[in-house]
């Protein structure tokens, strides 16, 4: 059973009828400014425990240059034709990309430092990071391989690009030779930089190598990582994400899973093991554009889930790449190698040490299988020419995965009936995406009210669109849409805003939930971020019936409970203050959290953050809580 605006069981309505009714309700109550709600304390519908989570793909440098902790750009000179982007030389020396001294078969290039015979003073190399380096005052770690005759010291420093201020340095004893690469690791104590205008430097006395060359392979720089994880996440961004308290992580995308061709797809087996064995790959050509290091690989995604207590949702490639290059889907018997590849990936994740790929995982340092319960087949197969063949491709992958792992929850990458098998296997969930205008999102408020309850939904991507940053009006609209989801969270099992992260220096999609720069303190919590956080942190396990003297619009609401706690979420999608009363029998104290701005176009950005949540305590009179909702506001009343 699911509930009408007045709290009564809904009768079947067509979507067209529902939307027309919503428009009529909105028209009738434009002048109203008081809403009275009563939350029933008995009964209710079970709400999905996974409801709010995260969707991640490396877009906007959200991985490399973002949440992934390694801070140097182009650090491995990966790709078929690497250049010297982000690298520079120091002193009387030159640098070049070298292919005659590969670090490994996966990293076939190194950085060559040529020092002239008459050189004097210090020589070396610099890296500018991803438009700077965020020095947060923690103890940094640097790692690199070096080849060439050297018996001396190398100085590693973090230096202000304009001021010349030294934010950290260390002297590293080196004993290397020209025959093999020597692995070097060192700690760099730092003091916090005022901004991200910092570069990394390796220098040495030119006399020790005059007239010769040194070769550097895969130079890495990490701050102290989130939860102290090796090869882990950058804490300033990871902490912001963790504070949302999501329940799941969908990875590795997204379009970046698909790639622009079969050869450019995300290949799980090239993202595992030591980083020097990962070749990286070109990110979604012509869209996300930049080269991915794959330092943030399959294992790192699972450790991310472990460290934030997130349920993993693994996306797998299903024979279809985006058609920007004129690709056609792989079908029929030609799919079998890719099905086998997915089964190998699942064995790597779930197999014990007696299996081929399970033993490989153990050899990479992860003894126990990872707790994977959900797999999504493909990504947005309703777009770009994928729909016509998706039913057959989905069925081929589903049959193989379900036979090998019958307990895995399988998701289809679309909810479009024309793209799915006529007889969708029982238990499969479908994925629905909605990027929309604020009014469009509000118009979708009751989208899930009358859908077939037999086919569960994942709302994998949604957000306001056509703006540079989340604006208050759009964030309220997202809240209205989310209230519609939560009211139907017996049907909608999961939902995730997208995209999650944005390095403002290199952006391919706007708006994004969490923008950032390389200044240690410039991680922006947008109005949409606050809405996501408020809804995720304040969650019940049962959706409660609510009766009201008003119809939905401009105020929208949903109530839930967990044991003796009650949560009422509200959104005021309008420019007038609304008086609200909420009655919950037996309760007399609550915390009210509101995020609002009278300007519907207000936005938190790198330069200004006018929108912040306000908290207050509210006391009830015989179980009745009374408060006001400002114009363009989202609120949560949490009572116990």
C-alpha positions, -999 to +999 in steps of 0.1 A: +000+000+000+011+036-006-005+068+005-022+097-012-015+133-002-043+131+024-029+098+037-055+075+022-045+045+000-040+055-036-063+042-064-046+034-097-041+065-118-024+071-151+008+092-150-010+118-171-039+120-147-016+122-117+005+151-131-027+169-141-040+166-106-007+179-092-009+209-114-045+216-103-035+212-066-006+237-071-030+262-088-056+260-060-033+265-031-010+293-044-025+317-019-024+293+011+002+298+038-006+272+065-003+235+065-014+211+092+000+176+093-007+146+116+017+117+115+002+083+124+023+064+149+010+029+140+013+010+107+032+021+077+053+008+048+088-006+050+114+017+036+145+005+018+176+006+041+197+015+011+177+045+000+203+073-002+238+067-016+265+078-040+271+074-077+308+079-088+327+080-120+359+099-129+344+130-145+355+166-137+387+151-122+366+137-094+390+108-091+424+117-105+430+152-090+400+147-067+391+121-041+420+098-051+448+108-028+477+108-053+483+145-061+507+147-091+494+150-126+507+130-154+529+112-128+534+080-148+535+095-184+508+070-192+491+066-226+504+059-261+517+094-267+525+110-233+537+146-231+553+167-204+521+183-191+525+194-155+563+187-155+591+212-155+629+212-151+651+229-125+686+244-131+709+237-160+691+205-171+664+194-195+636+168-193+620+145-219+597+116-222+618+084-225+606+052-241+640+033-239+638+029-201+603+017-193+594+012-157+572-018-166+552-033-194+522-013-182+542+019-177+564+020-208+577+055-204+599+073-178+608+109-172+644+116-183+665+143-167+695+152-188+723+171-170+749+190-189+786+184-182+791+221-172+761+222-150+764+237-115+741+241-086+708+222-081+691+204-110+659+184-110+622+182-119+590+198-108+553+188-110+525+214-107+498+188-097+463+191-108+462+229-111+481+230-078+487+208-048+466+210-016+491+210+013+470+203+044+498+202+071+498+164+074+528+142+069+530+136+031+545+105+015+564+105-018+572+074-038+592+070-071+614+048-091+649+060-102+674+046-127+709+060-133+742+062-114+737+082-083+752+080-049+740+110-030+709+128-019+677+140-035+657+168-019+619+166-021+601+199-015+566+214-016+570+251-026+546+280-031+546+288-068+544+326-064+558+332-029+585+306-029+574+296+006+586+261+015+557+241+030+576+209+034+609+192+026+630+162+032+664+149+021+664+114+007+696+093+005+699+076-029+720+048-041+709+038-076+725+024-108+720+026-146+709-010-149+677-012-129+651+010-113+654+015-076+623+021-055+624+051-032+599+062-006+601+091+019+580+112+043+577+149+040+564+168+071+544+198+060+528+230+072+494+240+058+495+262+027+472+291+024+461+281-011+467+255-037+493+274-057+520+249-047+543+227-067+563+195-060+601+194-066+629+169-067+664+183-069+700+172-064+735+186-067+744+187-104+779+176-097+768+141-087+753+135-122+770+161-145+771+148-181+746+120-175+709+112-172+685+100-146+652+083-152+622+088-129+593+064-130+557+069-116+564+097-092+537+098-065+527+122-037+501+115-010+489+134+020+477+114+050+449+094+035+413+088+046+414+062+074+451+058+068+444+036+038+474+028+015+469+042-020+438+058-004+415+087-006+422+124-001+407+132+033+394+167+027+371+155+000+365+120+014+354+135+048+329+157+030+315+127+011+315+105+043+295+132+061+266+125+038+263+090+054+252+073+023+243+036+021+259+025-012+284+034-038+278+028-075+311+025-095+330+029-118+303+048-137+286+059-158+298+068-192+333+062-181+325+025-176+313+023-212+341+043-229+340+055-264+348+021-279+352-015-269+390-011-265+385+021-245+361+006-220+369+004-183+389-029-179+388-042-143+419-064-147+440-034-157+431-015-125+442-041-099+475-050-083+506-028-079+501+007-094+532+002-116+512-026-133+483-004-142+485+012-177+456+036-172+431+044-199+418+073-219+387+086-201+355+089-221+369+104-253+354+137-264+333+140-232+353+134-200+384+137-221+414+132-197+436+102-192+427+081-161+456+067-141+435+039-126+454+044-093+418+044-081+410+009-092+387-020-084+402-027-050+403+009-040+366+012-047+359-017-024+381-002+003+362+031-002+330+012+005+346-005+035+359+027+050+326+046+046+303+016+054+288+016+019+272-012+000+290-018-033+270-016-066+293-028-094+286-017-129+298-041-156+304-036-193+278-052-215+289-050-251+280-014-257+301+018-259+288+053-265+283+059-302+303+091-305+327+070-326+301+052-347+302+021-325+276-007-328+267-030-300+283-064-297+257-091-299+252-128-301+281-152-298+305-123-300+294-113-265+309-145-249+344-132-242+329-102-224+306-123-204+335-145-194+354-113-185+326-103-161+326-138-145+363-135-140+358-101-124+332-115-101+355-145-092+382-120-084+358-102-060+339-131-046+361-162-051+381-180-024+418-187-026+411-221-044+398-202-075+420-187-101+410-151-097+403-154-060+439-165-056+449-135-076+431-112-052+447-129-023+481-123-039+472-086-041+468-085-004+430-090+001+426-124+018+388-123+022+363-119-006+346-085-008+309-083+002+294-076-032+256-081-034+246-059-064+256-058-101+243-035-127+245-046-163+256-017-185+249+020-183+221+040-198+215+015-226+185+034-236+208+061-251+230+062-282+217+032-301+219+007-272+182+002-267+174-021-297+199-048-286+198-044-248+171-070-242+192-097-258+225-084-243+210-081-208+196-116-210+229-131-220+248-114-191+219-120-166+217-157-174+255-162-169+258-141-138+226-155-122+237-191-128+271-186-113+260-162-084+222-168-079+222-146-048+234-114-065+209-086-070+209-078-107+200-044-120+191-034-156+205-001-168+172+013-179+135+012-171+123+018-207+100-011-216+111-011-252+147-017-242+140-045-217+131-082-222+094-087-225+096-111-195+120-094-172+134-120-148+117-119-114+136-098-089+155-076-113+156-039-105+156-012-131+175+021-133+158+054-139+177+087-146+163+122-145+183+154-152+156+181-152+147+217-147+134+226-112+099+227-124+104+195-142+116+177-111+086+190-091+064+177-119+079+143-113+069+143-076+043+116-080+060+097-108+065+066-086+030+066-070+013+043-093+040+022-109+039-016-109+052-026-075+065-059-089+096-042-105+118-023-080+136+009-090+170+024-086+171+062-093+207+061-104+212+097-115+192+128-110+197+165-104+187+200-115+203+210-148+211+240-170+228+259-142+265+263-134+261+254-097+232+241-077+208+269-070+184+271-040+153+267-062+168+236-078+178+221-045+142+225-032+130+209-064+154+180-058+140+177-023+105+175-037+115+148-060+133+130-032+102+132-010+083+116-038+110+088-039+109+084-001+071+081+000+075+053-024+106+037-009+089+003-008+094+005-045+124+027-050+152+009-033+181+034-039+187+069-052+219+088-060+226+124-071+250+128-100+277+139-106+292+138-072+324+158-075+339+187-095+374+201-097+365+236-109+397+239-130+386+211-153+349+206-156+330+185-182+295+186-165+276+211-144+261+214-119+278+190-094+272+182-058+306+190-043+329+215-062+365+220-050+398+235-059+433+226-048+432+251-019+431+229+013+399+247+025+380+251-008+356+222-007+321+235-013+290+221+004+263+232-020+227+237-012+220+204-029+247+188-008+229+199+024+196+185+011+213+151+004+230+151+038+198+161+057+177+134+039+203+107+043+212+113+080+176+115+091+162+082+079+135+059+092+128+023+083+091+027+081+072+053+060+043+066+081+008+077+070+003+115+072-031+132+071-033+168+062-057+197+057-038+207+025-029+191-008+008+189-019+022+221-033+040+244-026+047+225+006+056+188+002+063+163+030+070+127+040+073+111+074+092+080+086+101+063+119+128+041+133+121+026+167+111+056+189+125+083+164+104+102+139+115+122+109+094+146+089+109+160+058+094+191+041+101+213+012+086+247+004+088+252-034+076+288-034+084+324-026+060+327+004+066+318+040+045+288+051+032+281+086+033+244+095+021+223+123+031+186+127+014+165+153+031+133+165+012+118+194+033+113+225+063+133+215+072+167+228+108+176+217+124+178+183+153+193+164+144+213+133+170+217+106+163+242+077+183+251+047+168+281+028+174+313+009+149+339-002+167+343-035+158+312-056+190+317-076+213+318-046+242+293-048+272+282-028+303+285-049+341+287-044+339+324-039+308+327-017+287+304+005+255+322+015+235+291+022+240+271+054+216+249+074+201+264+106+192+242+136+168+249+164+150+230+191+112+229+189+089+219+217+054+205+211+021+213+227+003+179+232+024+164+205+019+194+181+050+211+167+046+245+152+071+263+130+075+283+098+091+273+065+109+302+048+105+307+011+125+283-010+133+260+019+140+224+029+135+212+064+137+181+086+119+177+119+136+150+140+116+140+171+122+113+196 
